[in-house]
Amino acid sequence: MTDNNWQPCPEGEIESLASGLRDRAHRRSMFLSTVAVGTLLLLTGFTIVVNLPRPASAPIQMSITCTECLELYNEYSGGHLSKDKKHAVESHLSHCPYCREQYKTKQNRKKGEA
């Protein structure tokens, strides 16, 4: 069985298709290059941040909740906390008006009992 319905492509059709394919390949190449450069920049930035020197004297930051801060009142007022925990309580009190007020109230009660 032969197909006699074949017709030649219109003039310029093959060149148009080839040009479209070249453009598509070029856009894909540019996209992949952009992704590669972006990935490289992210990895470089991450490596720099991770390897930044940290001062040896920088204190360890311990954040504590209000509940923890209030539970540590007796140890704090008695001077029985480690240096790090004492710093964490003082840091919390410097930023938390509620706990600061609770500590003052407890101190006043303690003075009144004495």
Backbone as a printed PyTorch tensor [residue, N CA C, xyz], in Angstrom:
tensor([[[  0.8410,  -1.1510,   0.0000],
         [  0.0000,   0.0000,   0.0000],
         [  0.8980,   1.2290,   0.0000]],

        [[  0.7290,   2.0780,  -0.9350],
         [  1.5190,   3.3000,  -1.0390],
         [  0.6620,   4.4990,  -0.7220]],

        [[  1.3070,   5.4520,  -0.0690],
         [  0.6010,   6.6830,   0.3090],
         [  0.9770,   7.7620,  -0.6920]],

        [[  0.0590,   8.1150,  -1.5120],
         [  0.3050,   9.1290,  -2.5310],
         [ -0.1220,  10.5200,  -2.0850]],

        [[ -0.4330,  10.6850,  -0.8140],
         [ -0.8810,  11.9790,  -0.3020],
         [  0.2700,  12.8490,   0.1940]],

        [[  1.4810,  12.3850,   0.0510],
         [  2.6340,  13.1420,   0.5350],
         [  2.8000,  14.3970,  -0.2840]],

        [[  3.0650,  15.5250,   0.4640],
         [  3.3140,  16.7960,  -0.2080],
         [  4.5590,  17.4130,   0.3900]],

        [[  5.3230,  18.1160,  -0.3870],
         [  6.5170,  18.7510,   0.1580],
         [  6.1260,  19.8620,   1.1440]],

        [[  7.0170,  20.1180,   2.1160],
         [  6.7840,  21.1890,   3.1040],
         [  6.7680,  22.5320,   2.3870]],

        [[  5.9800,  23.4630,   2.9040],
         [  6.0080,  24.7980,   2.3220],
         [  7.4050,  25.3860,   2.4720]],

        [[  7.7310,  26.2800,   1.6070],
         [  9.0650,  26.8860,   1.5990],
         [  9.3180,  27.6150,   2.9220]],

        [[ 10.4600,  27.3510,   3.5370],
         [ 10.8540,  28.0100,   4.7820],
         [ 10.3680,  27.3030,   6.0350]],

        [[  9.5240,  26.2840,   5.9080],
         [  8.9730,  25.5730,   7.0650],
         [ 10.0650,  24.8550,   7.8520]],

        [[ 10.9530,  24.1590,   7.1790],
         [ 12.0170,  23.4190,   7.8630],
         [ 12.9550,  24.3870,   8.5730]],

        [[ 13.3000,  25.4980,   7.9200],
         [ 14.1640,  26.4930,   8.5480],
         [ 13.4950,  27.0890,   9.7890]],

        [[ 12.1930,  27.3000,   9.7090],
         [ 11.4460,  27.8470,  10.8470],
         [ 11.4470,  26.8680,  12.0220]],

        [[ 11.2100,  25.5960,  11.7420],
         [ 11.2340,  24.5740,  12.7990],
         [ 12.6240,  24.4510,  13.4110]],

        [[ 13.6520,  24.4670,  12.5920],
         [ 15.0310,  24.3590,  13.0820],
         [ 15.3750,  25.5600,  13.9570]],

        [[ 14.9360,  26.7460,  13.5360],
         [ 15.2080,  27.9550,  14.3140],
         [ 14.5130,  27.8850,  15.6790]],

        [[ 13.2830,  27.3980,  15.6880],
         [ 12.5560,  27.2310,  16.9550],
         [ 13.2550,  26.2640,  17.8870]],

        [[ 13.7540,  25.1660,  17.3350],
         [ 14.4800,  24.1860,  18.1490],
         [ 15.7780,  24.7640,  18.6960]],

        [[ 16.4960,  25.5550,  17.8750],
         [ 17.7280,  26.1960,  18.3550],
         [ 17.4270,  27.1830,  19.4890]],

        [[ 16.3480,  27.9630,  19.3450],
         [ 15.9620,  28.9140,  20.3900],
         [ 15.6130,  28.1910,  21.6900]],

        [[ 14.8770,  27.1060,  21.5480],
         [ 14.4910,  26.3310,  22.7240],
         [ 15.7210,  25.7520,  23.4250]],

        [[ 16.6510,  25.2250,  22.6570],
         [ 17.8820,  24.6660,  23.2210],
         [ 18.7000,  25.7630,  23.9000]],

        [[ 18.7230,  26.9480,  23.3140],
         [ 19.4740,  28.0680,  23.8990],
         [ 18.8400,  28.4990,  25.2260]],

        [[ 17.5060,  28.6050,  25.2670],
         [ 16.8250,  28.9890,  26.5180],
         [ 17.0720,  27.9520,  27.6090]],

        [[ 17.0330,  26.6810,  27.2520],
         [ 17.2780,  25.6160,  28.2230],
         [ 18.7060,  25.6970,  28.7540]],

        [[ 19.6450,  25.9380,  27.8690],
         [ 21.0440,  26.0660,  28.2660],
         [ 21.2310,  27.2480,  29.2180]],

        [[ 20.5820,  28.3710,  28.9250],
         [ 20.6880,  29.5540,  29.7910],
         [ 20.0620,  29.2780,  31.1610]],

        [[ 18.9270,  28.5860,  31.1680],
         [ 18.2680,  28.2420,  32.4210],
         [ 19.1620,  27.3540,  33.2850]],

        [[ 19.7230,  26.3330,  32.6840],
         [ 20.5900,  25.4150,  33.4290],
         [ 21.8380,  26.1180,  33.9390]],

        [[ 22.3860,  27.0410,  33.1460],
         [ 23.5510,  27.8140,  33.5910],
         [ 23.1830,  28.6950,  34.7810]],

        [[ 22.0160,  29.3160,  34.7300],
         [ 21.5560,  30.1710,  35.8300],
         [ 21.3620,  29.3570,  37.1070]],

        [[ 20.7650,  28.1830,  36.9850],
         [ 20.5700,  27.3130,  38.1470],
         [ 21.9190,  26.8940,  38.7260]],

        [[ 22.8680,  26.5600,  37.8820],
         [ 24.1970,  26.1380,  38.3440],
         [ 24.8980,  27.2750,  39.0760]],

        [[ 24.8480,  28.4830,  38.5290],
         [ 25.5010,  29.6320,  39.1750],
         [ 24.8140,  29.9440,  40.5040]],

        [[ 23.4810,  29.9110,  40.5300],
         [ 22.7440,  30.1540,  41.7790],
         [ 23.1000,  29.1450,  42.8530]],

        [[ 23.1710,  27.8920,  42.4780],
         [ 23.5390,  26.8370,  43.4290],
         [ 24.9530,  27.0520,  43.9560]],

        [[ 25.8580,  27.4030,  43.0780],
         [ 27.2370,  27.6650,  43.4840],
         [ 27.3100,  28.8340,  44.4640]],

        [[ 26.5650,  29.9030,  44.1930],
         [ 26.5570,  31.0550,  45.0990],
         [ 25.9750,  30.6920,  46.4610]],

        [[ 24.8950,  29.9230,  46.4840],
         [ 24.3130,  29.4930,  47.7550],
         [ 25.2830,  28.6370,  48.5610]],

        [[ 25.9270,  27.7010,  47.9100],
         [ 26.8860,  26.8410,  48.6140],
         [ 28.0830,  27.6320,  49.1190]],

        [[ 28.5460,  28.5830,  48.3330],
         [ 29.6670,  29.4200,  48.7660],
         [ 29.2760,  30.2340,  49.9830]],

        [[ 28.0920,  30.8530,  49.9340],
         [ 27.6200,  31.6360,  51.0720],
         [ 27.4580,  30.7920,  52.3130]],

        [[ 26.8870,  29.6130,  52.1650],
         [ 26.7070,  28.7120,  53.2990],
         [ 28.0480,  28.3230,  53.9000]],

        [[ 29.0170,  28.0090,  53.0470],
         [ 30.3480,  27.6220,  53.5180],
         [ 31.0010,  28.7640,  54.2840]],

        [[ 30.8560,  29.9740,  53.7970],
         [ 31.4430,  31.1300,  54.4800],
         [ 30.8030,  31.3220,  55.8480]],

        [[ 29.4720,  31.2470,  55.9140],
         [ 28.7720,  31.4540,  57.1840],
         [ 29.1380,  30.3780,  58.1920]],

        [[ 29.1830,  29.1390,  57.7500],
         [ 29.4860,  28.0350,  58.6630],
         [ 30.9100,  28.1500,  59.2080]],

        [[ 31.8150,  28.6420,  58.4030],
         [ 33.2160,  28.6960,  58.8100],
         [ 33.6460,  30.0360,  59.3960]],

        [[ 32.7000,  30.9220,  59.6860],
         [ 33.0680,  32.1920,  60.3140],
         [ 33.6550,  31.9160,  61.6960]],

        [[ 34.7290,  32.6060,  62.0370],
         [ 35.2990,  32.3860,  63.3660],
         [ 34.3740,  32.9360,  64.4430]],

        [[ 34.3120,  32.2230,  65.5330],
         [ 33.5100,  32.6650,  66.6720],
         [ 34.4570,  32.9860,  67.8150]],

        [[ 34.2620,  34.1240,  68.4630],
         [ 35.1490,  34.4560,  69.5810],
         [ 35.0190,  33.4240,  70.6990]],

        [[ 36.1350,  33.0480,  71.2440],
         [ 36.1340,  32.0400,  72.3080],
         [ 35.4550,  32.5670,  73.5570]],

        [[ 35.4710,  33.8770,  73.7490],
         [ 34.8990,  34.4430,  74.9620],
         [ 33.4090,  34.7190,  74.8350]],

        [[ 32.8100,  34.4310,  73.6870],
         [ 31.3810,  34.6910,  73.5160],
         [ 30.5880,  33.7740,  74.4330]],

        [[ 29.6900,  34.3390,  75.2440],
         [ 28.9160,  33.5050,  76.1660],
         [ 27.9150,  32.6450,  75.4030]],

        [[ 27.6320,  31.4980,  75.9590],
         [ 26.6290,  30.6180,  75.3820],
         [ 25.2660,  31.2150,  75.7030]],

        [[ 24.4720,  31.4070,  74.6810],
         [ 23.1550,  31.9910,  74.8720],
         [ 22.1660,  30.8930,  75.2480]],

        [[ 21.6110,  30.9960,  76.4290],
         [ 20.5850,  30.0600,  76.8560],
         [ 19.2940,  30.8470,  76.9720]],

        [[ 18.3300,  30.5230,  76.2020],
         [ 17.0520,  31.2000,  76.3580],
         [ 16.1590,  30.3100,  77.2090]],

        [[ 15.4670,  30.9360,  78.1270],
         [ 14.5810,  30.1850,  79.0020],
         [ 13.1930,  30.8020,  78.9270]],

        [[ 12.2060,  30.0170,  79.2680],
         [ 10.8240,  30.4780,  79.2520],
         [ 10.5090,  31.1710,  80.5740]],

        [[  9.3700,  31.8400,  80.6060],
         [  8.9310,  32.4930,  81.8470],
         [  8.7650,  31.4600,  82.9610]],

        [[  8.1940,  30.3140,  82.6360],
         [  8.0010,  29.2620,  83.6450],
         [  9.3350,  28.8240,  84.2310]],

        [[ 10.3180,  28.5880,  83.3710],
         [ 11.6400,  28.1830,  83.8480],
         [ 12.2630,  29.2770,  84.6960]],

        [[ 12.1280,  30.5200,  84.2550],
         [ 12.7120,  31.6420,  84.9840],
         [ 12.1210,  31.7350,  86.3920]],

        [[ 10.8040,  31.6170,  86.4850],
         [ 10.1480,  31.7150,  87.7930],
         [ 10.4780,  30.5220,  88.6830]],

        [[ 10.6550,  29.3430,  88.0890],
         [ 11.0200,  28.1600,  88.8750],
         [ 12.4400,  28.2770,  89.4360]],

        [[ 13.2790,  29.0710,  88.7890],
         [ 14.6710,  29.2190,  89.2380],
         [ 14.8550,  30.3360,  90.2570]],

        [[ 13.7660,  30.9760,  90.6960],
         [ 13.8910,  32.1250,  91.6030],
         [ 14.6660,  31.7840,  92.8740]],

        [[ 14.2910,  30.7090,  93.5510],
         [ 14.9470,  30.3820,  94.8320],
         [ 16.4390,  30.1080,  94.6460]],

        [[ 16.7780,  29.3580,  93.5970],
         [ 18.1950,  29.0740,  93.3440],
         [ 18.9460,  30.3540,  92.9660]],

        [[ 18.2890,  31.2130,  92.1800],
         [ 18.9150,  32.4680,  91.7540],
         [ 19.1410,  33.3890,  92.9520]],

        [[ 18.1000,  33.5660,  93.7670],
         [ 18.2250,  34.4760,  94.9100],
         [ 19.1980,  33.9340,  95.9540]],

        [[ 19.3700,  32.6170,  96.0060],
         [ 20.3090,  32.0150,  96.9440],
         [ 21.7240,  31.9080,  96.3980]],

        [[ 21.9050,  32.2780,  95.1250],
         [ 23.2280,  32.2200,  94.5200],
         [ 23.6940,  30.8120,  94.2110]],

        [[ 22.7640,  29.9190,  93.9290],
         [ 23.1050,  28.5140,  93.6940],
         [ 23.0400,  28.0980,  92.2290]],

        [[ 22.9750,  29.0530,  91.3080],
         [ 22.9030,  28.7190,  89.8830],
         [ 24.2880,  28.7170,  89.2560]],

        [[ 24.4240,  27.9000,  88.2150],
         [ 25.6680,  27.9290,  87.4440],
         [ 25.7640,  29.2850,  86.7470]],

        [[ 26.9620,  29.5870,  86.3000],
         [ 27.1990,  30.8680,  85.6180],
         [ 26.2890,  31.0250,  84.4000]],

        [[ 26.1570,  29.9500,  83.6140],
         [ 25.3220,  30.0030,  82.4190],
         [ 23.8470,  30.2040,  82.7510]],

        [[ 23.3500,  29.4750,  83.7460],
         [ 21.9370,  29.6170,  84.1120],
         [ 21.6770,  30.9920,  84.7140]],

        [[ 22.6170,  31.4890,  85.5190],
         [ 22.4570,  32.8200,  86.0960],
         [ 22.3780,  33.8630,  84.9790]],

        [[ 23.2450,  33.7170,  83.9830],
         [ 23.2270,  34.6320,  82.8390],
         [ 21.8980,  34.5210,  82.0850]],

        [[ 21.3820,  33.2940,  81.9370],
         [ 20.1130,  33.0880,  81.2270],
         [ 18.9680,  33.7620,  81.9720]],

        [[ 18.9500,  33.6300,  83.3080],
         [ 17.8970,  34.2680,  84.1120],
         [ 18.0080,  35.7860,  83.9900]],

        [[ 19.2190,  36.3130,  84.1340],
         [ 19.4000,  37.7670,  84.0560],
         [ 19.0440,  38.2980,  82.6730]],

        [[ 19.3920,  37.5570,  81.6540],
         [ 19.0460,  37.9570,  80.2900],
         [ 17.5340,  37.9640,  80.1060]],

        [[ 16.8760,  36.9440,  80.6290],
         [ 15.4210,  36.8650,  80.5310],
         [ 14.7730,  38.0240,  81.2930]],

        [[ 15.2610,  38.2850,  82.4830],
         [ 14.6850,  39.3700,  83.2890],
         [ 14.8780,  40.7340,  82.6320]],

        [[ 15.9620,  40.8970,  81.9030],
         [ 16.2060,  42.1850,  81.2530],
         [ 15.2310,  42.4330,  80.0980]],

        [[ 14.6120,  41.3730,  79.5830],
         [ 13.6890,  41.5190,  78.4590],
         [ 12.2300,  41.2530,  78.8120]],

        [[ 11.9640,  40.7290,  80.0000],
         [ 10.5970,  40.3040,  80.3330],
         [ 10.0640,  41.0740,  81.5430]],

        [[  9.2150,  42.0550,  81.3070],
         [  8.6830,  42.8450,  82.4250],
         [  7.8410,  41.9990,  83.3870]],

        [[  7.1390,  40.9860,  82.9000],
         [  6.3210,  40.1480,  83.7650],
         [  7.1790,  39.4300,  84.8060]],

        [[  8.2320,  38.7510,  84.3350],
         [  9.0960,  38.0100,  85.2630],
         [  9.8440,  38.9600,  86.1920]],

        [[ 10.2600,  40.0980,  85.6620],
         [ 10.9440,  41.0860,  86.4890],
         [ 10.0350,  41.5030,  87.6550]],

        [[  8.7700,  41.7530,  87.3730],
         [  7.8000,  42.1280,  88.4080],
         [  7.5870,  40.9890,  89.3930]],

        [[  7.5210,  39.7550,  88.9000],
         [  7.3470,  38.5980,  89.7830],
         [  8.5420,  38.4510,  90.7260]],

        [[  9.7490,  38.6530,  90.2040],
         [ 10.9490,  38.5690,  91.0400],
         [ 10.9260,  39.6590,  92.1040]],

        [[ 10.5370,  40.8730,  91.7340],
         [ 10.4660,  41.9740,  92.7130],
         [  9.4380,  41.6610,  93.7880]],

        [[  8.2950,  41.1320,  93.3950],
         [  7.2460,  40.7750,  94.3560],
         [  7.7540,  39.7110,  95.3260]],

        [[  8.4450,  38.6900,  94.7980],
         [  8.9800,  37.6330,  95.6600],
         [ 10.0560,  38.1830,  96.6020]],

        [[ 10.8950,  39.1020,  96.0930],
         [ 11.9210,  39.7130,  96.9450],
         [ 11.2850,  40.5210,  98.0610]],

        [[ 10.2340,  41.2840,  97.7380],
         [  9.5380,  42.0820,  98.7600],
         [  8.8940,  41.1980,  99.8050]],

        [[  8.2930,  40.0800,  99.3970],
         [  7.6930,  39.1410, 100.3460],
         [  8.7470,  38.5570, 101.2730]],

        [[  9.9180,  38.2240, 100.6720],
         [ 10.9950,  37.6470, 101.4490],
         [ 11.5030,  38.6390, 102.4970]],

        [[ 11.6060,  39.9180, 102.0980],
         [ 12.0490,  40.9700, 103.0250],
         [ 11.0130,  41.1680, 104.1200]],

        [[  9.7270,  41.0830, 103.7920],
         [  8.6630,  41.2500, 104.7610],
         [  8.6130,  40.1280, 105.7720]],

        [[  9.0210,  38.9260, 105.3550],
         [  9.0200,  37.7660, 106.2530],
         [ 10.2110,  37.8220, 107.2130]],

        [[ 11.2540,  38.4890, 106.8160],
         [ 12.4630,  38.5010, 107.6360],
         [ 12.3710,  39.4460, 108.7980]]])
